[in-house]
Amino acid sequence: MSLAGHLERHRQHLETLVALLTEERGLLGDGHIDGEQLRGVAERKSEALAELERFEKQRRQVQRRLGYRDDRHGDEQAARDAHCLPVWLESRAGAERARRLNQLNGGLIGLRLDNNQRLLETLRKIAGHGLYGPDGQARGHGGQLSSRA
């Protein structure tokens, strides 16, 4: 396979990964997370990443055999020499989009985790003090528990 063909397939795999990351971001942003859907996206994302890694490993091996440096400059020079620099640049842009989306999704997951931990801590505090007094009446607590957490 030519470098241009290889880079085009790599770019297509990156587009698939970006689409999966976009879907994941949508699921994470919903008020109610569908765990099964999120798990399915995660599985497909793992498969896409494995395929990208396989492609990248092949490309780097061929480039080294052809005498190109194993870095970004070598990548660009190989693409330039093979007259497929625009496809290489598109692949780089796709990889950057995927990196940013993955970072954003990680932030969303972190926010959800923090919110869940705060909610659990609040529930633990309330449960530790008991919800009802000896007279069967609800005890007053300094803070209100928000159902929006």
C-alpha angles and dihedrals in degrees: 000000000000121000089248091054092045093049091048091054089046090052090051091051089050090052089053090051092048090051090051092048089050090051090048091051090053092051092048091050095053118103090236118038117218102217094196093053091046091049090051092051090048091053093049089046091054090051091050091049092050090051091048091049091051091050093047093050091051093048093049093049092052092046092052091049089052090052101255121140116258096239141076092282091053090048091053094045092050091050091047092049091048090049093240102107094129091058091047090050090050089051091051090050090049091050090051091050090050091049093051093046092048090051091049092049090050088054091050091050090050091051092050091048092050092049092049092049092050091049092050091049091051091049091049091052092049093046090049092057096042124244096240133044126226089272091060093248122128112263118236114240125196093240132044120232110237118218089206094072 
